[in-house]
Amino acid sequence: MRIAGTLSIVVTLALVGPALAGTEHLSPEFRQQAMQACTGDAMRLCPQTLLDEEKTAACMKVYRAQLSPGCRAVYDQGIRAQRQ
């Protein structure tokens, strides 16, 4: 359980961290939403990078077209939030 929780945090940070620089303004709710929507995608698409935030972010960006609809929506929402 602890490993799964840590992995979820790494995945979330990888999605909303390096991929979206300056994310300190993102809410805890958004981070939770990203974790719920994208952990499975990260495990499916980027299992070899999961313990490295920057590599996971880069991998998820490469596979953006293959993200599940829910994860893609969260990813795009994060991008829009960064631009504001």
N, C-alpha and C positions, 0 to 999 in steps of 0.2 A: 504494500500500500504506500509506504513512504517513497519508494522508487517511482511509483506511478505518479504520485503527487509532485515530486521533484521534476519528473519528465514533463508533466503538464505545464509547470511553471516555465521551464526552459523553452518549450514549444511556444507558449504564449509570448514570452519575451522575444523570441526569435521572430515571431510574426509582427509584433507591434513595436519592437525595439529597433534593432539595426535597420530593418526595412523602412521604418518610419522615424527618422532621427528627430529628436526633440519631442518625445512623446510624454513628457512629464505631465502634460495637460490631459491625457487620456484618463477617463474615469475608471475606478475599480470595476464598475459594471461592464464597461467595454472590455476590459482585460478578461473578466470572467466569461463574457460572451465569446471572445476570441478563443479562449481555452476550450470551451465546450464545442465550438464549431470546427476547430482546426486541429485538435490533437490527433484525431484519427487520420486526417489527411497527411499530416507530418509523418506519422508512423508508417503510413502506406507509401508515400512518395519519397521520403528522405530518411529512412531508418539509419543509414550510415552516418548521419550528421547530428543526430538528436541531442548529443551532449555538448554541442558547440553552437552557440546562438548565431554567430555570424554565418557559419556554413549552412545552418538550417534556414536562415533568412534568405540566403542566396539561392538555395535549392528550391524553396517555396516560390521564389520569384520566377525561377526557370520553369517550374511546373504550374504556374498560375492558371493556365488554361485547363488544367486537369483537376483543379480544386473542386471540392463538392460545392453545390450551390450555396449552402449556408456559410461555408468558410470563405468562399469568394465574395459574398456579400459583406462579411465582416472585414476582410482584407481591403475591399474597395472603400468601405466606410472609414477605415483607418487612414487610407490615402487621402480621402476628401478632408478628414479632420486635420491632417498635417498641412494641407494647403491653405487652411483658413487662418 
